Amino acid sequence: MSEPTFEKPLQPPFSAEKLATVNAHLRSLEPQQILAWALEYLPRLHQTTAFGLTGLVAIDMLSKLAQPDSRPPLIFIDTLYHFPETHELISEVEERYGVKVHVFKPEDCKTVEDFEKKWGEKLWEKYEDIYDYVVEPGRRAYEQLNVQSVITGRRASQGGERASLQPLEVDSTGLLKLNPLFAWSFAQVEQYVKENNVPRNKLLDQGYRSVGDWHSTSKSGEGDAGERAGRWAGKESKTECGLHKDYFDMQRKAGQLEATKLGGDSICV
């Protein structure tokens, strides 16, 4: 049976039928083959990463497929609340793979002090969706860099909202999201990291299983299950970061509070 043919690069509109045809093809491929396909077919391709293991594996795979100037540029959303070890890892990745990471911070904020002066302290406790909206300026990054497609580090085995993940998706803004390791297990990711000496966050050797903002990341306790144990502790309903939530829904919620005092204090959204 011959392989399906696609235009180069893929062009909108991305109908359900078109996505189904693409995904039927991609599901038969290994992650490296999916990435090679993406380099050929996806328009204005970048990689968004928080430098978790799956994203790091994709970075390493891409380094074996293309020269640095031909690889998808890397985008990191700096919420200002990342661990120092995460920033150390970014420097290590840049040096190891000869790439420059594009860093985007909350608008008009360079430091935690700037952010809390503008939004108040512990915004993530008061209004979680508003926090996700203002600290993860993905849309600003995509607009400034003219991004049309992104590579993510999401996998179905991570569970939650990712359980039904497909290789290629299109979000509510029309952005194409490629999940090259969608079918891999955590064991496969770990094996690749070890066999290829992929850089990893030092916190993973200190009892952490998944690393995000320091205020929502804790060491996994005895008996904790799942590779994302320790993230958003005590918030069983939260399984996804703001970068992969519905942008327009978060924007709507922020807009509803635009003229409202947050928690009765003087800070307005």
Secondary structure, DSSP 8 states (H G I E B T S, - for coil): -------SS--S---HHHHHHHHHHHTTS-HHHHHHHHHHHSTTEEEE----HHHHHHHHHHHTTS-GGGS--EEEE--S-B-HHHHHHHHHHHHHHT--EEEE-STT-SSHHHHHHHH-TTHHHH-HHHHHHHH--HHHHHHHHT--EEE----GGG-GGGTT--SEEE-TTS-EEE-TTTT--HHHHHHHHHHTT----GGGGTT-SS--BGGGB----TT--STTTTBTTT-TT--S-GGGS-HHHHHHHHHHTTTSBSTTSS-B-
